[in-house]
Amino acid sequence: MAFLRQILKITLLVLWSLLLIIPAALSYIGLSEWEKVRRGAFWAQIWAKGAARIVGVHLTVHGEIPENSGVLLVSNHLGYLDILAHACSFRIRFTPNDGIKSWFFAGYLVGLSHPVWIDRKHPRKAASYADVFRETMDNGVSLLVYPEGTSSDGKHGLLPFKSTVFSTLTPEMPIVPMVIFYRENPADGASAAWFDDSSFAEHGAMVLKKKRIDIEMYIMPAMYAACGEDRKALASRVREAMIAEYEKHA
């Protein structure tokens, strides 16, 4: 039964993606670069809502989803299902690993959303992304970042934050922190969090066999950089607030 469920979900995901590719690609014709980024956030949300239903993700959101655009969304990171959960809730620009570009079909699909591709193999490039992040938010597009830099099992708190993204912020730019949890039944197999050395294909095949994946997201009140506050201090302050929220619900 689990194998049939897996095959059905794969088939539906492919069909859903193919259904959206042509209208999405055509909708970019004649748009400016930033109009394409905003349109990409729209299509990412449409795709994510359908994909979440197919995969069996049941999302519960606690707190208010901010209506204003151009905010920095900051979350802990448990794996690729976070992307579905966040895209269902917000129109956002993603910051995926540029290694995804080479993935068959998936690379093109992600590219349609006009993300900021991040080269995580060369940390020295991190500072060069700051201007792109700032421009994204200045143009009214919310940006999602996972400052831990990698995923965790979600059961042992938050990893240290990388502070580069926080250097882009001015005191008037909202920072919306949130914490995400996978509420799972141990009898339903291994965790849906992707934090080990298993390949994407191997882990994804396991996830697609699950009947249901319950995800809870806790959205916190907006925070702001203080005048003269450096990026490391700001990153530390946001992380401490997220740890406090995490401990309430873990």
C-alpha positions in Angstrom: 0.0 0.0 0.0 2.8 2.4 0.9 4.5 1.7 -2.5 1.3 2.5 -4.4 0.8 5.7 -2.4 4.4 6.7 -3.3 3.8 6.0 -7.0 0.5 7.9 -7.0 2.1 10.9 -5.3 5.0 11.0 -7.7 2.6 10.9 -10.7 0.4 13.6 -9.3 3.4 15.9 -8.5 4.7 15.6 -12.0 1.3 16.2 -13.6 0.7 19.2 -11.3 4.1 20.7 -12.2 3.6 20.2 -15.9 0.2 21.8 -15.7 1.7 25.0 -14.3 5.0 25.2 -16.3 3.6 26.6 -19.5 1.2 29.3 -18.1 3.9 30.3 -15.6 6.6 30.6 -18.3 4.2 32.6 -20.6 3.2 34.9 -17.8 6.7 36.4 -17.6 6.7 37.6 -21.2 7.1 41.4 -21.3 7.7 41.8 -17.6 10.5 43.8 -16.0 13.0 41.9 -13.9 11.4 42.8 -10.6 7.9 42.1 -12.0 9.2 38.6 -12.8 10.4 38.2 -9.2 7.0 39.2 -7.9 5.3 36.9 -10.4 7.6 34.1 -9.4 6.5 34.4 -5.7 2.9 34.1 -6.9 3.5 30.9 -8.9 5.6 29.4 -6.1 2.7 29.8 -3.8 0.2 28.2 -6.3 2.5 25.3 -6.9 3.3 24.8 -3.2 -0.4 24.6 -2.2 -1.1 21.9 -4.7 2.1 20.0 -3.9 1.4 20.1 -0.2 -2.0 18.5 -0.7 -0.5 15.8 -2.9 2.4 15.0 -0.5 0.0 14.9 2.5 1.3 17.9 4.3 -1.2 19.3 6.8 -0.1 22.8 8.0 -1.3 24.6 11.1 -0.3 28.2 11.4 -0.2 30.0 14.8 0.1 33.7 14.8 -0.6 36.4 12.3 0.7 36.2 8.7 2.1 39.7 8.0 0.3 41.5 5.2 3.0 44.0 4.4 5.4 43.0 1.6 9.1 43.3 1.6 9.8 41.6 5.0 12.6 39.3 6.0 11.1 36.0 7.1 13.5 34.0 9.3 12.9 30.4 10.2 14.6 27.3 11.6 15.2 24.6 9.0 14.2 20.9 9.0 14.4 20.1 5.3 12.7 20.7 2.0 9.2 20.3 3.4 9.7 23.7 5.1 9.7 25.2 1.7 6.2 23.9 1.0 5.0 25.0 4.3 6.4 28.5 4.0 5.4 29.0 0.4 1.8 28.0 1.2 1.7 30.8 3.8 3.6 33.6 2.1 4.5 34.9 -1.3 8.2 34.8 -1.0 11.5 34.7 -2.9 13.6 31.7 -2.0 17.3 31.4 -1.5 18.0 27.8 -2.7 21.4 26.1 -3.1 22.6 26.6 -6.6 23.3 22.9 -6.9 19.6 22.4 -7.5 20.0 24.0 -10.9 21.4 20.8 -12.2 18.6 18.6 -11.0 16.5 17.2 -13.8 13.2 19.0 -14.1 13.2 20.2 -10.5 16.0 22.7 -11.4 14.0 24.3 -14.1 10.9 24.3 -11.9 12.6 26.1 -9.1 14.2 28.5 -11.5 10.8 29.6 -12.7 10.2 31.2 -9.3 13.2 33.5 -9.9 15.0 32.7 -6.6 18.3 34.0 -5.4 20.7 31.1 -6.1 23.2 30.6 -3.3 26.6 29.1 -3.7 27.1 27.5 -0.3 30.4 25.8 -1.4 32.1 29.2 -1.4 31.3 31.1 1.8 33.3 34.1 0.7 30.5 34.9 -1.8 28.0 35.4 1.0 28.6 39.1 1.3 27.8 39.6 -2.4 24.2 38.4 -1.8 23.5 41.2 0.6 22.7 43.7 -2.1 20.4 41.3 -3.8 18.5 40.6 -0.6 18.2 44.3 0.1 16.9 45.0 -3.4 14.4 42.2 -3.1 12.8 43.7 0.0 13.0 47.2 -1.4 11.0 46.1 -4.4 8.2 44.8 -2.1 9.1 41.1 -2.2 9.4 39.2 1.0 12.6 37.1 1.4 12.8 33.8 3.2 16.1 32.8 4.9 17.3 29.9 7.0 20.2 31.4 8.9 21.2 28.1 10.4 22.7 27.4 7.0 21.6 23.7 7.1 18.8 21.6 8.4 18.5 19.9 11.8 16.3 17.2 13.3 14.1 19.8 15.0 14.4 18.2 18.4 17.4 19.8 19.9 16.9 23.5 19.6 18.4 25.9 17.0 21.8 25.8 15.4 24.0 28.9 15.4 23.0 31.6 12.9 25.0 32.9 10.0 24.7 36.7 10.3 25.4 37.9 6.7 21.8 38.4 5.7 21.1 40.7 8.7 23.7 43.2 7.3 21.1 44.2 4.7 18.5 45.5 7.1 17.7 49.1 8.1 15.6 50.0 11.2 12.4 50.3 9.2 12.6 46.9 7.6 10.4 44.2 9.4 12.0 40.9 10.5 9.4 38.2 11.0 10.8 35.3 12.9 9.1 31.9 13.1 9.7 28.4 14.3 8.5 25.2 12.5 7.9 21.7 13.9 7.0 18.4 12.3 4.5 16.6 14.6 5.0 13.0 13.6 3.8 9.6 14.6 6.8 7.3 15.2 4.8 4.4 13.9 4.7 6.1 10.5 8.4 5.5 9.8 11.5 7.7 9.9 11.3 11.5 10.4 10.3 13.7 7.6 13.1 16.1 8.6 16.1 15.8 6.2 19.1 16.2 8.4 21.2 13.1 7.7 23.4 11.9 4.9 20.6 10.2 2.9 20.2 11.4 -0.7 17.3 13.6 -1.7 15.9 10.7 -3.8 16.2 8.2 -0.9 14.7 10.5 1.7 12.0 11.8 -0.7 10.9 8.3 -1.5 10.4 7.6 2.2 8.5 10.8 2.7 6.1 10.0 -0.1 5.1 6.7 1.5 3.8 8.6 4.5 0.0 9.0 4.8 0.2 12.4 6.5 2.8 14.9 7.7 1.6 17.4 10.3 3.6 20.7 10.3 3.1 23.5 12.8 4.4 27.0 12.2 4.5 29.6 15.0 4.8 33.1 13.6 6.2 35.7 16.0 5.7 39.5 16.2 7.9 41.5 13.9 11.3 42.7 15.1 13.4 45.6 13.9 17.1 46.4 13.8 18.1 49.0 16.3 20.0 52.1 15.1 23.7 51.3 15.0 23.2 47.6 15.8 25.6 45.4 14.0 24.6 42.3 12.1 26.0 39.8 14.6 24.2 41.5 17.5 20.9 41.5 15.5 21.3 37.9 14.5 21.9 36.9 18.1 18.9 38.9 19.3 16.6 37.3 16.7 18.0 33.8 17.5 17.4 34.2 21.2 13.8 35.3 20.6 13.3 32.2 18.4 14.8 29.9 20.9 12.4 31.2 23.6 9.5 30.6 21.2 10.9 27.1 20.3 11.1 26.1 23.9 7.4 27.0 24.5 6.3 24.5 21.9 9.0 21.8 21.5 
